[in-house]
């Protein structure tokens, strides 16, 4: 279950405001907002970086990151990773759509 801590962390530095509690998929939000390629790439990078950090923590590869992310329980970190995987899928779909449109 995604909670307010995850929502706040994700939205703190994201290039778009995405309220994860609204029940709208990221893909639909990106389509509705017609996000440009630069911002879409920035959002993809944001998702990728957090995803890599959470994976590193769950794999116990980085003690420094574990300290930074200790505001989340292990279960919350796992939920966060699942959430990021869904967002990553939506971003890939959106980037394919807008790059195909610009060709």
C-alpha positions as CSV (number, residue, x, y, z in Angstrom):
1,X,0.0,0.0,0.0
2,X,1.3,3.4,-1.0
3,X,1.2,5.9,1.8
4,X,1.8,9.6,2.4
5,X,5.5,9.2,3.1
6,X,6.0,7.6,-0.4
7,X,3.8,10.1,-2.1
8,X,5.7,13.0,-0.5
9,X,9.1,11.5,-1.3
10,X,8.2,10.8,-4.9
11,X,6.7,14.2,-5.5
12,X,9.4,16.2,-3.7
13,X,11.7,16.4,-6.7
14,X,9.5,15.2,-9.6
15,X,9.1,17.4,-12.6
16,X,5.3,17.0,-12.5
17,X,2.8,16.9,-9.7
18,X,1.4,13.4,-9.6
19,X,-1.0,12.6,-6.7
20,X,-0.8,8.9,-6.3
21,X,-4.0,8.8,-4.3
22,X,-6.2,10.1,-7.1
23,X,-6.4,6.7,-8.8
24,X,-5.4,8.0,-12.2
25,X,-2.7,6.2,-14.0
26,X,0.4,8.1,-14.8
27,X,0.0,7.3,-18.5
28,X,-3.4,8.9,-18.6
29,X,-2.1,12.0,-16.7
30,X,0.7,12.4,-19.1
31,X,-1.6,12.1,-22.1
32,X,-4.0,14.7,-20.6
33,X,-1.2,17.1,-19.8
34,X,0.5,16.5,-23.1
35,X,3.9,16.5,-21.3
36,X,6.7,17.5,-23.6
37,X,9.7,15.2,-24.4
38,X,12.1,17.0,-22.1
39,X,9.9,16.8,-19.1
40,X,9.0,13.2,-19.9
41,X,12.7,12.3,-20.0
42,X,13.3,14.1,-16.8
43,X,10.4,12.2,-15.1
44,X,11.8,8.9,-16.5
45,X,15.2,9.7,-15.0
46,X,13.6,10.6,-11.7
47,X,11.7,7.3,-11.6
48,X,14.8,5.3,-12.7
49,X,17.0,6.9,-10.0
50,X,14.6,6.3,-7.2
51,X,14.0,2.7,-8.4
52,X,17.7,2.0,-8.5
53,X,18.1,3.3,-5.0
54,X,15.3,1.3,-3.6
55,X,16.5,-1.8,-5.3
56,X,20.0,-1.2,-3.9
57,X,18.5,-0.9,-0.4
58,X,16.4,-4.0,-0.7
59,X,19.5,-5.9,-2.0
60,X,21.4,-4.5,1.0
61,X,24.1,-3.1,-1.3
62,X,24.3,0.5,0.1
63,X,24.3,1.3,3.8
64,X,24.3,5.0,3.1
65,X,21.1,4.8,1.1
66,X,19.6,2.5,3.8
67,X,20.1,5.3,6.3
68,X,18.5,7.9,4.0
69,X,15.5,5.7,3.3
70,X,15.0,4.5,6.8
71,X,11.8,6.6,7.1
72,X,10.3,3.7,5.2
73,X,9.9,0.2,6.5
74,X,11.1,-2.7,4.4
75,X,7.5,-3.5,3.4
76,X,7.0,0.2,2.4
77,X,10.2,0.0,0.4
78,X,8.9,-3.1,-1.4
79,X,5.6,-1.3,-2.1
80,X,7.5,1.7,-3.4
81,X,9.5,-0.4,-5.7
82,X,6.3,-2.0,-7.1
83,X,4.8,1.5,-7.5
84,X,7.9,2.6,-9.4
85,X,7.7,-0.4,-11.7
86,X,4.2,0.6,-12.7
87,X,5.2,4.2,-13.2
88,X,8.2,3.1,-15.2
89,X,6.0,1.0,-17.5
90,X,3.6,4.0,-18.0
91,X,6.6,6.2,-18.8
92,X,7.9,3.8,-21.4
93,X,4.5,3.7,-23.1
94,X,4.3,7.5,-23.1
95,X,7.8,8.0,-24.4
96,X,7.1,5.5,-27.2
97,X,3.9,7.4,-28.1
98,X,5.4,10.9,-28.2
99,X,8.6,9.9,-30.0
100,X,6.6,8.0,-32.6
101,X,4.4,11.1,-33.0
102,X,7.4,13.4,-33.6
103,X,8.9,11.2,-36.3
